Amino acid sequence: MYGSIEFGGTKIKCASFDENGKVIDDCWIDTKNPEDNLEKIGDFYKKNPVEALGVGAFGPIDLNEESKTYGYIQNTPKKLWVNYDLLGNLKKQVCQKIKIVTDVGLSLIGEANKGAGEKLNSSLYLTIGTGIGGAYIQNGKLLNGFSHPEMGHINIKRMKDDDFKSTCTYHEDCLEGLACGPSVNKRLGQNPKDADINEKAFKIAANYIAQAIYTYTLVLRPEIVIIGGGLINKEGFIEMIREDFDKIKGDYIPVKESCEYIVKPKLKNDSALIGGYLLAKSL
């Protein structure tokens, strides 16, 4: 069997798959302190032993296989996880054959192979949730330099009169700090699920996300942009992003219609776990 784990900001999702990609068992664990979380993960895989494991983790995470700290969570806002040897502890708890990518990278592997990006040579995935992260895949390979991209921390041009205090610990004008789920929640003063889509907070967030997608499009020229995460499920929100993207882009570069270019995940909430299965099977 093959294992898949998505380490998310609030939940850790674990699953075991058979050879053909059928889910045998799964579980959700609240993201808390690493020792307790890894013990629960170990308990799950003792009941569901696997020969290989595909993992997606929140970051930053060291993905340089030549590094002494390969597989370590780095300077994350989740203080209990800073400098945590995720790979080493997973090997102790689960199995020896493990491949780690970012959480958004894992979702992209699923979507690029079995979802919205299937049959395309290049896809970009952006997740708008507790934070904002992005990944890009071309010809079946995730783009990484000396480490993974940090697409959520690019600078954004603020709209006039937007004096919002960024929720990012490190940057006052980055995409994540101005447009992630907690930022929109703070702007609204309530859960985005309960708010009117016409509230200014949604219009601001949509504009900033559209700015970012235009930047990614100029640099990487993906054939499709897939947006996941909880905020994108707000009815009418993706349409706002598409509308602003079209305004920002103008006629400068040819891309397909925005309703086909900027889309939601085809695999919905299963993108990452399916990506983990595919990653594990490739080992």
C-alpha atoms as one frame of an Amber mdcrd trajectory, in Angstrom:
protein
   0.000   0.000   0.000   0.945   3.654  -0.428   0.581   6.484   2.067  -0.246
  10.163   1.640  -0.113  12.969   4.207  -1.082  16.621   3.838   0.185  18.817
   6.677  -2.179  21.784   6.594  -2.386  24.873   8.755  -5.275  23.566  10.853
  -5.605  19.889   9.872  -3.325  16.992   8.976  -4.917  14.555   6.539  -3.591
  10.997   6.290  -4.626   8.256   3.869  -3.575   4.828   2.681  -4.146   3.693
  -0.902  -4.009   0.383  -2.714  -1.987  -0.146  -5.893  -4.800   1.240  -8.055
  -5.318   4.435  -6.073  -8.347   3.340  -4.067  -8.495   4.794  -0.551  -8.253
   2.019   2.048  -8.453   4.233   5.135  -8.017   7.875   6.114  -8.031  10.166
   9.129  -7.877  13.858  10.047  -5.749  15.185  12.895  -5.818  18.718  14.326
  -2.480  20.462  13.673  -1.029  21.057  17.137   2.371  20.171  18.577   4.613
  17.962  16.418   5.279  15.229  18.973   1.595  14.468  19.563   0.776  14.794
  15.869   3.537  12.426  14.778   2.492   9.877  17.401  -1.070   9.888  16.031
   0.256   9.595  12.481   2.350   6.622  13.595  -0.713   4.987  15.157  -2.653
   5.382  11.902   0.060   3.802   9.770   0.641   0.958  12.217  -2.942  -0.037
  11.386  -2.364   0.732   7.691   1.289  -0.102   6.903   2.640   1.375   3.668
   5.763   0.771   1.584   6.159   4.405   0.485   4.824   7.775   1.583   4.153
  11.046  -0.270   4.045  14.124   1.952   3.045  17.749   1.505   3.960  20.115
   4.324   3.375  23.741   5.233   6.579  25.707   5.008   9.038  27.035   4.673
  10.603  23.570   4.481  14.099  22.517   3.392  13.684  20.533   0.155  17.366
  20.488  -0.830  18.254  16.799  -0.693  21.959  17.681  -0.306  21.266  19.760
   2.808  21.950  18.502   6.328  18.502  19.763   7.263  16.633  18.225   4.314
  13.049  17.633   5.366  13.143  20.103   8.263  10.369  22.649   8.770  12.123
  26.021   8.849  11.054  29.478  10.070   7.315  28.833  10.061   4.810  31.042
  11.924   3.848  27.805  13.734   6.435  28.246  16.468   6.228  24.688  17.809
   7.288  23.390  14.393  10.302  25.655  13.793  13.422  23.594  12.932  11.464
  20.358  13.307  12.905  17.280  11.578   9.715  16.224   9.834  11.338  13.748
   7.443  13.404  12.044  10.137  10.451  11.635  12.468   8.174  10.368   9.695
  10.784   7.729   8.889  10.679   6.627  12.527   6.882   6.499  12.584   5.851
   5.332   9.105   8.400   3.963   6.605  11.783   4.654   5.021  10.706   5.538
   1.464   9.396   9.096   1.773   9.274  12.091  -0.552   8.382  15.546   0.782
   7.108  18.567  -1.156   5.117  21.607  -0.037   1.430  21.198   0.767   0.473
  23.213  -2.303   2.960  21.234  -4.395   1.218  18.032  -3.351  -2.155  19.447
  -4.430  -0.652  20.456  -7.753   0.723  16.954  -8.375  -2.806  15.639  -7.929
  -4.412  18.262 -10.173  -1.716  18.119 -12.866  -2.043  14.354 -13.224  -5.670
  13.582 -12.434  -7.476  16.912 -12.276  -7.802  20.311 -13.932  -4.261  20.264
 -15.352  -4.424  16.757 -16.789  -3.073  16.558 -20.374  -1.448  20.003 -20.049
   2.315  20.545 -19.993   2.253  23.318 -17.382   0.011  24.206 -14.450   0.145
  26.658 -11.559  -1.645  26.038  -8.268  -2.432  28.749  -5.733  -4.054  28.033
  -2.390  -5.898  30.774  -0.491  -6.420  29.572   3.054  -4.763  30.093   6.431
  -1.874  31.402   4.356  -1.214  31.686   0.629   1.113  29.353  -1.213   1.829
  28.504  -4.811   3.498  25.847  -6.919   4.265  25.398 -10.608   4.724  22.200
 -12.569   6.104  21.802 -16.086   6.502  18.559 -18.014   5.695  16.591 -14.878
   8.282  18.279 -12.657   7.715  20.742  -9.812   9.689  23.965 -10.118  12.209
  24.345  -7.296  15.444  26.310  -7.264  17.565  25.988  -4.138  14.192  25.680
  -2.407  10.486  25.850  -3.141   8.745  29.014  -4.419   7.172  31.424  -1.920
   4.435  32.804  -4.151   2.373  34.076  -1.244   5.006  36.601  -0.225   5.350
  38.681  -3.386   4.737  42.405  -2.960   1.331  43.738  -3.948   0.319  47.249
  -5.014  -2.228  48.327  -2.427  -5.531  49.831  -3.498  -6.101  53.470  -2.591
  -7.094  53.995   1.047  -6.152  50.431   2.021  -4.332  50.985   5.306  -4.963
  47.448   6.586  -2.352  46.061   8.980  -0.854  42.983   7.323  -1.372  39.653
   9.080   2.040  38.472   7.859   4.699  38.472  10.566   7.422  39.340   8.064
   5.946  41.632   5.376   3.577  44.588   5.417   2.654  44.454   1.728   2.759
  40.790   0.685  -0.107  38.881  -0.893  -0.540  36.536   2.065  -0.602  39.304
   4.641  -3.227  41.258   2.721  -5.464  38.607   1.141  -5.291  35.244   2.940
  -8.297  33.846   4.810  -7.406  35.359   8.212  -6.750  38.738   6.548 -10.175
  38.772   4.921 -11.709  37.635   8.198  -9.980  40.507  10.017 -11.041  43.031
   7.369 -14.656  41.886   7.651 -14.768  41.413  11.392 -16.522  38.104  10.810
 -16.142  34.730   9.123 -16.046  35.216   5.327 -18.575  32.376   4.980 -21.184
  34.534   6.709 -20.412  37.821   4.943 -21.977  39.394   1.855 -19.779  38.853
  -1.205 -20.228  42.541  -2.071 -18.292  43.621   1.019 -15.220  45.694   0.149
 -12.919  43.141   1.808 -13.667  40.588  -0.916 -13.097  43.146  -3.679  -9.712
  44.079  -2.217  -8.621  40.456  -1.790  -9.772  39.558  -5.302  -7.795  42.455
  -6.774  -4.620  41.474  -4.940  -4.948  37.830  -5.983  -5.546  38.940  -9.579
  -2.394  41.089  -9.426  -0.428  38.072  -8.261  -1.820  35.793 -10.960  -0.877
  38.351 -13.594   2.685  38.434 -12.232   2.918  34.634 -12.231   1.518  34.590
 -15.758   4.155  37.025 -17.009   7.002  35.054 -15.430   5.920  31.433 -15.910
   3.230  31.437 -18.636   1.273  28.455 -17.254  -1.477  26.927 -19.350  -3.860
  26.999 -16.393  -4.078  28.554 -12.916  -5.859  26.427 -10.321  -6.980  28.098
  -7.091  -7.750  26.036  -3.995  -8.256  26.760  -0.320 -11.309  27.639   1.704
 -11.770  31.237   0.571 -12.150  30.357  -3.111 -15.359  28.474  -2.299 -17.119
  31.726  -1.399 -19.791  32.097  -4.071 -18.860  34.810  -6.564 -15.267  35.232
  -5.362 -13.474  33.511  -8.233 -15.536  35.573 -10.677 -14.213  38.747  -9.003
 -10.658  37.503  -9.422 -11.200  36.712 -13.101 -12.758  40.122 -13.748  -9.840
  41.985 -12.167  -7.307  39.736 -13.900  -8.823  40.653 -17.265  -8.636  44.371
 -16.407  -5.016  44.158 -15.244  -3.896  42.015 -18.171  -5.543  44.083 -20.850
  -4.549  42.945 -24.335  -0.852  42.528 -23.587  -0.498  38.753 -23.494  -2.673
  36.100 -25.117  -4.193  33.635 -22.667  -7.372  31.603 -22.878 -10.639  32.998
 -21.537 -10.271  33.704 -17.820 -13.136  31.328 -16.975 -10.997  28.534 -18.465
  -7.635  29.911 -17.336  -8.427  30.586 -13.652 -10.310  27.603 -12.247 -11.102
  25.701  -9.068  -9.560  22.265  -8.394 -11.275  19.476 -10.293 -10.451  17.030
  -7.497 -11.899  19.451  -4.921 -10.663  18.527  -1.426  -8.850  15.387  -2.587
  -6.137  17.043  -4.700  -3.372  16.753  -2.095  -4.075  13.210  -0.933  -4.230
  11.960  -4.520  -1.008  13.864  -5.183   0.596  12.114  -2.224  -0.443   8.717
  -3.537   1.067   9.508  -6.944   4.247  10.812  -5.312   4.589   7.697  -3.142
   3.980   5.401  -6.095   6.773   7.127  -8.032   9.395   6.164  -5.416
